Amino acid sequence: MFLVDWFERLTTTPISGPPRLPEDLEREIFLLAALDDAQGTSIPSLLRVAKRTKLWLEPLLYRVMLLLDYRDNAKFIAHRLKTKPAQIWHDGPRHLFLALGDESTNVPVMLDLLVKCTELRDITFYPPDDHPRAFLPALDGMNALGKLSTELGALFDNSIASIDLSRSGFAKITHLMLFDALPSVSAPDAEHLAGQLMLLPELTHLALAGGVEQHLLLTILAALNDERLRVLVNRRTDTHRRSVQMLYEDELSGVTDVRFVIMPFGVWVREWEQAARGMKDEFWVEAEGFVEDKRKRRIPADQFWTDPNMTAARGMKDEFWIEAEGFVEDKRKKRIPADQFWTDPNMTIYTRDPASSDAFAGSQT
């Protein structure tokens, strides 16, 4: 009798309209479709499916934000900050590349952006000149900042000695890359920087961009033992002047810690964006794999560079400054046309049109 009643109810219940998935399952499907698109170009189309999909997906337009010093780019983001609800900035942005230049008029925009995007996980930030400590309160408001690439001295008082990493904004950082000028850092500054790095309880990966003094590397490695720091990377611009092995033997041969790695440093904005969008691994992955292979003796103990074909500048003080100074001198002597301001006529620049779909994650709405 029970089966008969159940069958009658099943066959007589009318079905009206097309079948619908539960809303939570529908939302999950749309989110997976949006996140599966590394470039984010499909999201604007998905927003137009229904009002509910716009609510679900609009924050993802801002998941990866690349803000360079283009004309009117600061005005563009300032308008978005005023017109979009706070929930967008809380739920959306996770990766931010912020380089809006040194114009004082852009500082309030950068501050507003950092204050509202409290859930950022990964920031590359080029602080504008002459605004010491202006951005520290905004960084203190970050809840989950794990990766930071910046010029630390510029965030404070434009010196290594002024750096204070005891602030709450740095407490969760695991991966840190410094753009500070370190080729001639003094011993006291090296001790201060190492001491500050010890204040970062979660730090496991550290990178220094450009030329560095051997004593700085040794000081940092001594301060942060194997249990604290997994890798220390020195990223050098490939200048086609001498082999990376010669660089190591001439300048850094006293650094024999297995955690030390030398890697090439190319167009950072492109490398960063590809990693943020999941199109390639971050350099940290390669560095950590290199160290692991050395520990397992798959790589010779005396090799500290990931790319044997890498080349580097002849000396820490013989970097781009020498070429730049010579270029200016040649112009003064009229060996180079007065209207030429580039050293390499074949040079190309990685640029983005801010109106394009992937120049800025929110440019389509």
C-alpha positions in Angstrom: 0.0 0.0 0.0 2.8 2.4 0.9 4.5 1.8 -2.5 1.2 2.4 -4.4 0.6 5.7 -2.6 4.2 6.8 -3.2 4.0 5.9 -6.9 0.7 7.8 -7.3 2.1 10.9 -5.7 5.2 10.7 -7.9 3.3 10.3 -11.2 0.5 12.8 -10.5 2.7 15.7 -9.2 2.8 18.3 -12.0 6.2 19.6 -13.1 6.1 23.2 -14.1 8.9 25.2 -15.7 12.5 24.0 -16.4 14.3 22.1 -13.7 16.5 24.2 -11.4 19.6 23.3 -9.4 19.8 24.3 -5.7 21.1 27.8 -5.6 24.2 26.9 -3.6 25.2 24.3 -6.2 24.5 26.8 -9.0 26.7 29.4 -7.3 29.5 26.9 -7.0 29.3 26.0 -10.7 29.6 29.6 -11.7 32.4 30.3 -9.3 34.4 27.3 -10.6 33.8 28.5 -14.2 35.0 32.0 -13.4 38.1 30.8 -11.5 39.1 28.4 -14.2 39.6 31.3 -16.6 43.1 32.5 -15.8 42.8 35.7 -17.8 39.3 36.5 -16.4 37.9 37.3 -19.9 34.8 35.1 -19.4 33.7 36.8 -16.2 32.0 39.8 -17.9 29.8 37.4 -19.9 28.9 35.3 -16.8 27.9 38.5 -15.0 25.1 39.1 -17.5 23.4 35.7 -17.0 21.3 36.8 -14.1 21.3 39.3 -11.2 22.4 36.6 -8.8 25.4 35.7 -10.9 26.5 39.4 -10.9 26.4 39.4 -7.1 28.4 36.1 -7.0 31.0 36.9 -9.5 31.7 40.6 -9.6 34.2 40.5 -6.8 36.3 38.1 -8.9 36.8 40.8 -11.5 39.1 42.4 -8.9 40.9 39.2 -7.7 44.1 40.1 -9.5 44.7 43.9 -9.8 47.5 45.3 -11.8 47.8 49.1 -11.4 50.6 50.7 -13.2 51.4 54.4 -13.8 49.3 54.8 -16.9 47.5 58.1 -17.8 44.2 58.3 -15.8 44.7 54.9 -14.2 44.6 56.5 -10.7 41.3 58.3 -11.6 39.9 55.0 -12.9 40.5 53.1 -9.7 39.4 56.1 -7.6 36.1 56.1 -9.4 35.7 52.4 -8.7 36.5 52.8 -5.1 33.7 55.4 -4.7 31.0 53.6 -6.7 31.5 49.9 -5.8 30.2 48.5 -2.5 32.6 47.7 0.3 31.8 44.0 0.0 33.5 44.0 -3.5 36.8 45.1 -2.0 36.5 42.7 0.9 35.6 39.6 -1.1 37.4 40.2 -4.3 41.1 41.4 -4.3 43.7 38.8 -3.4 46.7 39.9 -5.5 47.7 43.5 -6.0 50.5 45.0 -8.1 50.6 48.7 -7.1 52.9 51.1 -8.9 51.1 54.3 -9.6 54.2 56.5 -9.5 55.4 59.3 -7.3 52.6 61.9 -7.9 51.3 63.2 -4.6 47.8 63.3 -6.0 47.8 59.5 -6.3 48.7 58.9 -2.7 45.1 59.2 -1.4 43.9 56.7 -4.0 46.6 54.2 -3.1 45.8 54.6 0.6 42.0 54.2 0.0 42.6 51.0 -2.0 44.9 49.4 0.6 42.5 50.4 3.5 39.5 48.8 1.7 41.3 45.6 0.5 41.9 44.1 3.8 41.9 40.4 2.6 44.9 40.7 0.1 47.2 37.7 0.2 49.9 39.0 -2.1 51.2 42.6 -2.7 53.9 44.0 -4.9 54.1 47.7 -3.9 56.4 50.4 -5.2 55.9 53.2 -2.6 56.0 56.7 -3.9 58.9 58.9 -2.9 58.7 61.4 -0.1 55.8 59.8 1.8 57.5 58.1 4.7 55.4 55.8 6.9 52.2 57.0 5.1 51.2 53.4 4.1 52.0 51.6 7.3 48.6 52.0 9.0 46.9 50.6 5.9 49.2 47.6 5.8 48.5 47.1 9.5 44.9 46.5 8.6 45.7 43.5 6.4 44.2 40.3 7.8 46.0 37.7 5.7 48.9 39.3 3.9 51.4 36.4 3.3 53.5 37.6 0.3 55.0 41.1 0.0 57.5 42.5 -2.5 58.5 46.1 -1.9 61.2 48.5 -0.9 61.0 48.3 2.8 63.1 51.3 3.5 60.8 53.5 1.4 57.8 52.4 3.5 59.6 53.8 6.6 62.1 56.7 6.5 64.0 55.8 3.4 66.7 53.9 5.2 67.4 50.4 6.4 67.9 51.6 9.9 64.4 52.9 10.1 62.7 49.5 9.2 60.5 48.2 12.0 58.9 44.8 11.3 57.2 44.4 14.7 54.1 46.1 13.3 51.0 43.9 12.9 50.9 44.3 9.1 53.9 42.1 8.8 53.0 39.4 11.3 51.7 36.9 8.7 54.2 37.3 6.0 55.7 34.1 4.8 57.4 35.3 1.5 59.2 38.6 1.3 61.2 40.1 -1.5 63.1 43.3 -1.0 63.8 45.9 -3.8 66.0 48.0 -1.5 69.4 49.1 -2.7 71.7 46.8 -0.8 75.0 46.7 -2.7 76.8 48.8 -0.2 74.9 48.1 3.0 76.9 48.7 6.2 77.5 46.1 8.8 75.3 47.9 11.4 72.5 48.1 8.8 72.9 44.4 8.0 72.6 43.5 11.6 69.5 45.7 12.0 67.8 44.2 8.9 68.6 40.6 10.1 67.2 41.5 13.5 64.0 42.8 12.0 63.6 39.8 9.9 63.8 37.7 13.0 60.6 39.5 14.2 58.5 37.9 11.4 57.2 34.8 13.0 55.9 33.2 9.8 58.7 34.1 7.4 60.1 31.1 5.5 61.1 32.6 2.1 63.3 35.7 1.5 64.6 37.3 -1.7 66.9 40.2 -2.3 66.7 41.9 -5.7 69.9 43.3 -7.2 73.5 43.4 -6.0 74.2 42.4 -2.4 77.2 42.3 -0.1 78.4 38.9 1.1 78.4 40.0 4.7 74.6 40.8 4.5 73.8 37.3 3.3 75.9 35.7 6.0 74.3 37.8 8.7 70.8 37.0 7.6 71.5 33.2 7.3 73.1 33.2 10.7 70.2 35.0 12.3 67.5 32.8 10.7 68.4 29.1 11.0 67.0 26.2 8.9 63.9 25.9 11.0 63.0 29.5 10.3 64.1 30.2 6.8 63.9 27.7 4.0 65.4 29.7 1.1 67.3 32.9 0.6 67.3 34.0 -3.0 69.4 36.7 -4.7 67.7 37.8 -7.9 70.1 39.4 -10.4 69.4 41.1 -13.7 70.8 39.1 -16.7 73.3 41.5 -18.3 75.1 39.2 -20.7 78.5 40.3 -19.2 79.8 37.3 -17.2 78.7 33.9 -16.1 76.8 33.5 -12.9 79.6 31.1 -11.7 82.1 34.0 -12.0 79.7 36.3 -10.1 79.5 33.8 -7.3 83.3 33.1 -7.2 84.2 36.8 -7.3 81.7 38.2 -4.8 79.8 35.5 -2.9 82.0 32.5 -2.5 81.9 32.7 1.3 78.2 32.0 1.3 78.0 28.2 1.4 74.7 27.7 3.1 72.6 25.2 1.1 69.6 27.6 1.4 71.2 30.2 -0.7 70.1 30.5 -4.4 70.9 32.9 -7.2 68.2 33.3 -9.8 67.7 35.6 -12.8 65.5 38.7 -12.5 63.6 39.7 -15.6 60.4 41.7 -16.2 58.9 41.4 -12.7 55.4 42.7 -13.6 54.9 40.0 -16.2 56.3 37.3 -14.0 54.2 38.4 -11.1 50.9 38.6 -13.1 51.4 35.2 -14.7 51.9 33.6 -11.2 49.0 35.5 -9.7 46.7 34.3 -12.4 47.9 30.7 -12.0 49.6 30.6 -15.4 53.0 29.6 -14.1 54.6 28.7 -10.8 56.1 31.5 -8.6 59.9 31.6 -8.6 59.7 30.5 -4.9 58.7 27.1 -6.1 61.7 26.7 -8.3 64.0 28.0 -5.5 62.7 25.6 -2.9 62.9 22.7 -5.4 66.5 23.6 -6.1 67.4 23.6 -2.4 65.7 20.3 -1.9 67.6 18.8 -4.8 70.8 20.0 -3.3 70.0 18.5 0.0 69.4 15.1 -1.8 72.7 15.6 -3.7 71.0 15.7 -7.1 72.8 19.0 -7.7 76.5 19.6 -6.8 77.0 21.2 -3.4 79.0 24.0 -4.9 76.3 25.1 -7.3 74.2 28.0 -6.1 72.5 29.1 -9.3 69.4 27.7 -10.9 70.4 28.6 -14.4 73.9 27.7 -15.5 73.5 29.9 -18.6 72.6 33.0 -16.5 75.0 36.0 -16.8 75.4 39.0 -14.5 77.1 42.3 -14.1 80.9 42.4 -13.6 80.6 43.8 -10.1 78.1 45.1 -7.6 79.0 48.7 -8.5 79.2 47.9 -12.2 75.5 47.5 -12.8 73.2 49.7 -15.0 74.7 52.9 -13.4 77.9 52.6 -15.5 76.0 52.2 -18.7 73.6 55.1 -17.8 76.4 57.4 -16.9 78.3 56.6 -20.1 75.2 57.2 -22.2 74.7 60.7 -20.6 78.3 61.5 -21.3 78.0 60.5 -24.9 75.0 62.7 -25.3 76.8 65.6 -23.8 79.6 65.1 -26.4 77.0 64.8 -29.2 77.9 61.2 -30.0 74.3 60.3 -29.5 71.3 62.3 -30.9 69.9 64.8 -28.4 66.4 63.4 -28.8 67.3 59.8 -28.0 66.7 58.8 -24.3 67.1 55.0 -24.5 70.3 53.1 -24.3 69.1 50.2 -26.5 67.3 50.9 -29.7 66.1 47.3 -29.8 64.6 47.5 -26.3 61.0 46.6 -25.7 58.8 47.6 -22.8 56.1 45.4 -21.2 53.1 47.6 -21.2 49.3 47.2 -20.9 46.4 49.3 -22.2 44.4 50.1 -19.1 41.2 49.7 -21.2 42.0 46.2 -22.2 40.2 43.2 -20.6 43.2 42.0 -18.6 45.2 45.2 -17.9 43.1 45.7 -14.8 40.8 43.0 -13.4 37.9 45.4 -13.0 38.0 47.2 -16.3 35.0 45.5 -17.9 32.3 46.7 -15.7 
